[in-house]
Amino acid sequence: MGQKNLAGASTTGQPVRLYTKGVVLGYKRGLTNQHTNTSLIKVEGVRSKEDTQFYLGKRVAYVYRAQREIKESRTRVIWGKIIRPHGNSGVVRAKFKSNLPPKAISQHVRVMLYPSNI
């Protein structure tokens, strides 16, 4: 049996994931130029432009491991924000605090479920 938390909902002891998974597809680009200040992200379970409306304004985290330790941790994060849809198939555009490195292409990102628009 699960325990009751302060809000009255039962908990099963399982951790709650506060993000959905996404994949970096690349940078925004035209035929000859690519604009590295905007990244294209495919969010898991999003298949249409209408589905992307929920994710607009949500925070995105690219988590990676570095070689040198800072504050006893080798894990680093580059934060960004989803700014608008890209096309009709559920891809979104995101701007990050510093541009994503090229090694981030085809890597996973975390699309946080906050800030909430509800």
N, C-alpha and C positions, 0 to 999 in steps of 0.2 A: 504494500500500500504506500502511496506517496504521502509526503507530509504537506501540511498547509503552510503557505507563506503568508506574509502580512496582508497581501491583497485578497486572500481567501482562495486563490487558485492552487490546485494541487501541483506538486513538483515531483518528478520522478528521479531526481538526482542526476539527470543527464545535462551536460553543458548546453547552453543555448547559443547558437551561432547568430551573431548580429550583422551578418553580411551575406551577400550572394556572390557567387564566383563570376569572374569575367576573364576575358582573354584580350590581350593587346593585339590588334590586327596590323597596326602600322601607324603611319602619320597621315594627316590630311594631305592630299596631293592633287595636282592637276596632271596633265599629260607629261610635262617636262620638269615641273618644280614640285618639291614636297615641302610642306610647312611643318617643321618639327615642333612648333609650339602648341600644336593641337594633335592629340592622339585619338585613334579610332578604337573603340572597345566594344566587343560583343558580350552582352550580359546573358548569363545562363537563363533560359526559359523565356526570353523576350524574342518574339517573332514578327512584330509589326510596329509601325510608327506609333499607333495608338498605345501599345504596351509601354513604350519608352516614356510616356508622359509621367508615370509614377516616379521614374528615376531622375528626372531633371532636378538639378540642385543637390543631389546626393553626393557624398564624399567618396573618393576613390583612393585606395592605398596600394602602392606598389611596394611590396615587402621583399627585400633581398638580403643576402649575406655578403658582408665585405671581408677583406682579409685582415685588416687592422682593427683591433679592439678600441672602442671608445666607451668610457664609463662601464667597463667590464662586459660589453656586449658587442657582438659582431653583426647584429641585425640592424638594418637601416630601413627607413620608410621614406618614400616620396609621396606627398599628399596632393590630391587634385580634386576637381569638381566636374561633374557632368553638366555640360552647358546646353546641348541641343541634340536632336536626332540627326542621323546621317543616312539619308536614303529611306527606303520603305521596308527594309527587312529587319529592323530592330537593332541596328548598330547605332551607337551614340558617339558624340564627340566629347572629349574631356580635355581640360587644361590643367596642367600640373604646376606646382610651385617652381620647380626647375624642370626643364624638358626631360622626358624619359630618354635613357640611353638606348642605342640601337639593339643592345642585347636583350632589352625588355620585349621586343617583338616576339609574339607567340608565347609569352610567359603569362602566368596567371596574376590577376589583380583581385583585390577585395572591394566590392561595391557595398559600402556601408548603408544601412537602412535608416540613416539619420542624415541631415535634419528632416523631420517629418513634415509633410504638407497637409496632413489630415487634421 
